[in-house]
Amino acid sequence: MIKGSGIDIVEIKKLEKAVRRWGAVFLNRVFTEAELAYSQKKRYPLQHLAARFAAKEAIFKAFGTNPKLNFKDIEISNDKFGRPYCVINNKRPPISLSLSHTDNYAVACAIIQ
C-alpha cells in the first residue's frame, strides 16, 4: 500500500549558485558528512549533491504536511548495488527512491510504502 509519493527536480546551476554564495554553511546545513564525502569522490560532485537534495525534497513531499524533519535528518545513501535508499533519524523507513541526473538537472522520486 502506498502511503505517499513525492517528486522533485533541481536545476544544478541553482545549486551551484547557492554553494558559491553560502559555501560550507549551506552544504553543512543541507547535507550529512557521508553525503558530502560520497559526492566529493565523484567526477561531478554537484550532480550527485543535486540528486540528494531532490531526494530529500521528494521525501518531504511524500510525507505531506509538516513532517517535522529537516534536511540533515534525512541521509541519502546507496546500497552495494548502487540503489539509493534513505535513513531518517538513524532508521531505514519503507521508502523507495529513484534518482537521476544529467548535466543540467537532477530528479528524484520517493514512495512511502
ChimeraX commands (.cxc) that place a marker at each C-alpha (Angstrom):
marker #1 position 0.00,0.00,0.00 radius 0.5
marker #1 position 1.34,3.42,-0.95 radius 0.5
marker #1 position 1.03,5.99,1.83 radius 0.5
marker #1 position 2.63,8.89,-0.01 radius 0.5
marker #1 position 4.66,9.88,-3.04 radius 0.5
marker #1 position 6.76,12.85,-3.99 radius 0.5
marker #1 position 8.93,14.01,-6.86 radius 0.5
marker #1 position 11.37,16.89,-7.20 radius 0.5
marker #1 position 13.66,18.31,-9.84 radius 0.5
marker #1 position 16.69,20.51,-9.18 radius 0.5
marker #1 position 18.47,22.75,-11.64 radius 0.5
marker #1 position 22.15,22.08,-10.98 radius 0.5
marker #1 position 23.16,25.68,-11.80 radius 0.5
marker #1 position 20.90,26.94,-8.98 radius 0.5
marker #1 position 22.55,24.58,-6.52 radius 0.5
marker #1 position 25.94,25.74,-7.78 radius 0.5
marker #1 position 24.93,29.38,-7.14 radius 0.5
marker #1 position 23.89,28.54,-3.58 radius 0.5
marker #1 position 27.21,26.78,-2.96 radius 0.5
marker #1 position 29.15,29.73,-4.38 radius 0.5
marker #1 position 27.15,32.22,-2.31 radius 0.5
marker #1 position 26.98,30.43,1.05 radius 0.5
marker #1 position 29.67,27.77,0.70 radius 0.5
marker #1 position 30.21,25.37,3.60 radius 0.5
marker #1 position 27.42,26.95,5.64 radius 0.5
marker #1 position 24.87,25.89,3.02 radius 0.5
marker #1 position 26.44,22.47,2.39 radius 0.5
marker #1 position 26.64,21.61,6.09 radius 0.5
marker #1 position 23.07,22.74,6.72 radius 0.5
marker #1 position 21.63,20.53,3.96 radius 0.5
marker #1 position 23.92,17.51,3.62 radius 0.5
marker #1 position 25.38,15.00,6.05 radius 0.5
marker #1 position 29.12,14.33,6.19 radius 0.5
marker #1 position 28.59,10.99,4.44 radius 0.5
marker #1 position 26.63,12.63,1.58 radius 0.5
marker #1 position 29.32,15.27,1.11 radius 0.5
marker #1 position 32.09,12.65,1.17 radius 0.5
marker #1 position 30.25,10.44,-1.35 radius 0.5
marker #1 position 29.66,13.31,-3.75 radius 0.5
marker #1 position 33.21,14.65,-3.49 radius 0.5
marker #1 position 34.52,11.30,-4.76 radius 0.5
marker #1 position 32.55,11.71,-7.98 radius 0.5
marker #1 position 33.77,13.43,-11.14 radius 0.5
marker #1 position 30.87,15.92,-10.99 radius 0.5
marker #1 position 30.01,16.31,-7.30 radius 0.5
marker #1 position 27.26,18.90,-7.82 radius 0.5
marker #1 position 25.19,16.48,-9.88 radius 0.5
marker #1 position 25.23,13.96,-7.04 radius 0.5
marker #1 position 24.50,16.60,-4.41 radius 0.5
marker #1 position 21.63,17.90,-6.52 radius 0.5
marker #1 position 20.18,14.39,-6.78 radius 0.5
marker #1 position 20.37,14.01,-2.98 radius 0.5
marker #1 position 18.78,17.43,-2.50 radius 0.5
marker #1 position 15.96,16.43,-4.88 radius 0.5
marker #1 position 15.52,13.16,-2.98 radius 0.5
marker #1 position 15.15,14.97,0.34 radius 0.5
marker #1 position 12.58,17.35,-1.17 radius 0.5
marker #1 position 10.70,14.38,-2.70 radius 0.5
marker #1 position 10.63,12.70,0.72 radius 0.5
marker #1 position 9.24,15.86,2.33 radius 0.5
marker #1 position 6.52,15.94,-0.33 radius 0.5
marker #1 position 5.73,12.25,0.15 radius 0.5
marker #1 position 5.18,12.79,3.88 radius 0.5
marker #1 position 2.80,15.67,3.16 radius 0.5
marker #1 position 2.15,18.45,5.59 radius 0.5
marker #1 position 4.75,19.29,8.20 radius 0.5
marker #1 position 6.70,16.07,8.73 radius 0.5
marker #1 position 8.85,17.90,11.34 radius 0.5
marker #1 position 12.05,16.88,9.61 radius 0.5
marker #1 position 14.95,18.97,8.48 radius 0.5
marker #1 position 17.41,18.25,5.69 radius 0.5
marker #1 position 20.05,16.66,7.89 radius 0.5
marker #1 position 17.51,14.30,9.50 radius 0.5
marker #1 position 17.47,12.54,6.11 radius 0.5
marker #1 position 20.56,10.85,4.69 radius 0.5
marker #1 position 20.60,9.50,1.15 radius 0.5
marker #1 position 22.94,6.55,0.57 radius 0.5
marker #1 position 23.43,3.76,-1.94 radius 0.5
marker #1 position 23.47,0.04,-1.27 radius 0.5
marker #1 position 26.18,-2.28,-2.62 radius 0.5
marker #1 position 24.31,-2.50,-5.95 radius 0.5
marker #1 position 24.10,1.30,-6.29 radius 0.5
marker #1 position 20.40,1.54,-5.43 radius 0.5
marker #1 position 19.55,4.66,-3.44 radius 0.5
marker #1 position 17.90,4.46,-0.03 radius 0.5
marker #1 position 17.30,6.83,2.83 radius 0.5
marker #1 position 17.90,6.81,6.54 radius 0.5
marker #1 position 15.75,9.12,8.65 radius 0.5
marker #1 position 16.91,9.80,12.20 radius 0.5
marker #1 position 19.04,6.62,12.17 radius 0.5
marker #1 position 16.18,4.40,10.94 radius 0.5
marker #1 position 15.59,2.98,7.48 radius 0.5
marker #1 position 11.92,3.60,6.69 radius 0.5
marker #1 position 9.94,1.80,3.97 radius 0.5
marker #1 position 10.62,4.45,1.31 radius 0.5
marker #1 position 11.55,3.59,-2.26 radius 0.5
marker #1 position 13.76,6.12,-4.05 radius 0.5
marker #1 position 14.78,6.71,-7.62 radius 0.5
marker #1 position 17.39,9.34,-8.53 radius 0.5
marker #1 position 18.71,10.53,-11.86 radius 0.5
marker #1 position 20.71,13.44,-13.22 radius 0.5
marker #1 position 22.00,14.99,-16.41 radius 0.5
marker #1 position 24.46,17.82,-16.89 radius 0.5
marker #1 position 21.74,20.36,-16.07 radius 0.5
marker #1 position 19.11,18.70,-13.86 radius 0.5
marker #1 position 18.70,16.16,-11.09 radius 0.5
marker #1 position 15.40,14.46,-10.32 radius 0.5
marker #1 position 14.19,12.17,-7.54 radius 0.5
marker #1 position 11.03,10.24,-6.78 radius 0.5
marker #1 position 10.09,8.93,-3.33 radius 0.5
marker #1 position 7.32,6.45,-2.49 radius 0.5
marker #1 position 6.36,5.70,1.10 radius 0.5
marker #1 position 5.03,2.16,1.42 radius 0.5
marker link #1:1,2 radius 0.2
marker link #1:2,3 radius 0.2
marker link #1:3,4 radius 0.2
marker link #1:4,5 radius 0.2
marker link #1:5,6 radius 0.2
marker link #1:6,7 radius 0.2
marker link #1:7,8 radius 0.2
marker link #1:8,9 radius 0.2
marker link #1:9,10 radius 0.2
marker link #1:10,11 radius 0.2
marker link #1:11,12 radius 0.2
marker link #1:12,13 radius 0.2
marker link #1:13,14 radius 0.2
marker link #1:14,15 radius 0.2
marker link #1:15,16 radius 0.2
marker link #1:16,17 radius 0.2
marker link #1:17,18 radius 0.2
marker link #1:18,19 radius 0.2
marker link #1:19,20 radius 0.2
marker link #1:20,21 radius 0.2
marker link #1:21,22 radius 0.2
marker link #1:22,23 radius 0.2
marker link #1:23,24 radius 0.2
marker link #1:24,25 radius 0.2
marker link #1:25,26 radius 0.2
marker link #1:26,27 radius 0.2
marker link #1:27,28 radius 0.2
marker link #1:28,29 radius 0.2
marker link #1:29,30 radius 0.2
marker link #1:30,31 radius 0.2
marker link #1:31,32 radius 0.2
marker link #1:32,33 radius 0.2
marker link #1:33,34 radius 0.2
marker link #1:34,35 radius 0.2
marker link #1:35,36 radius 0.2
marker link #1:36,37 radius 0.2
marker link #1:37,38 radius 0.2
marker link #1:38,39 radius 0.2
marker link #1:39,40 radius 0.2
marker link #1:40,41 radius 0.2
marker link #1:41,42 radius 0.2
marker link #1:42,43 radius 0.2
marker link #1:43,44 radius 0.2
marker link #1:44,45 radius 0.2
marker link #1:45,46 radius 0.2
marker link #1:46,47 radius 0.2
marker link #1:47,48 radius 0.2
marker link #1:48,49 radius 0.2
marker link #1:49,50 radius 0.2
marker link #1:50,51 radius 0.2
marker link #1:51,52 radius 0.2
marker link #1:52,53 radius 0.2
marker link #1:53,54 radius 0.2
marker link #1:54,55 radius 0.2
marker link #1:55,56 radius 0.2
marker link #1:56,57 radius 0.2
marker link #1:57,58 radius 0.2
marker link #1:58,59 radius 0.2
marker link #1:59,60 radius 0.2
marker link #1:60,61 radius 0.2
marker link #1:61,62 radius 0.2
marker link #1:62,63 radius 0.2
marker link #1:63,64 radius 0.2
marker link #1:64,65 radius 0.2
marker link #1:65,66 radius 0.2
marker link #1:66,67 radius 0.2
marker link #1:67,68 radius 0.2
marker link #1:68,69 radius 0.2
marker link #1:69,70 radius 0.2
marker link #1:70,71 radius 0.2
marker link #1:71,72 radius 0.2
marker link #1:72,73 radius 0.2
marker link #1:73,74 radius 0.2
marker link #1:74,75 radius 0.2
marker link #1:75,76 radius 0.2
marker link #1:76,77 radius 0.2
marker link #1:77,78 radius 0.2
marker link #1:78,79 radius 0.2
marker link #1:79,80 radius 0.2
marker link #1:80,81 radius 0.2
marker link #1:81,82 radius 0.2
marker link #1:82,83 radius 0.2
marker link #1:83,84 radius 0.2
marker link #1:84,85 radius 0.2
marker link #1:85,86 radius 0.2
marker link #1:86,87 radius 0.2
marker link #1:87,88 radius 0.2
marker link #1:88,89 radius 0.2
marker link #1:89,90 radius 0.2
marker link #1:90,91 radius 0.2
marker link #1:91,92 radius 0.2
marker link #1:92,93 radius 0.2
marker link #1:93,94 radius 0.2
marker link #1:94,95 radius 0.2
marker link #1:95,96 radius 0.2
marker link #1:96,97 radius 0.2
marker link #1:97,98 radius 0.2
marker link #1:98,99 radius 0.2
marker link #1:99,100 radius 0.2
marker link #1:100,101 radius 0.2
marker link #1:101,102 radius 0.2
marker link #1:102,103 radius 0.2
marker link #1:103,104 radius 0.2
marker link #1:104,105 radius 0.2
marker link #1:105,106 radius 0.2
marker link #1:106,107 radius 0.2
marker link #1:107,108 radius 0.2
marker link #1:108,109 radius 0.2
marker link #1:109,110 radius 0.2
marker link #1:110,111 radius 0.2
marker link #1:111,112 radius 0.2
marker link #1:112,113 radius 0.2
view
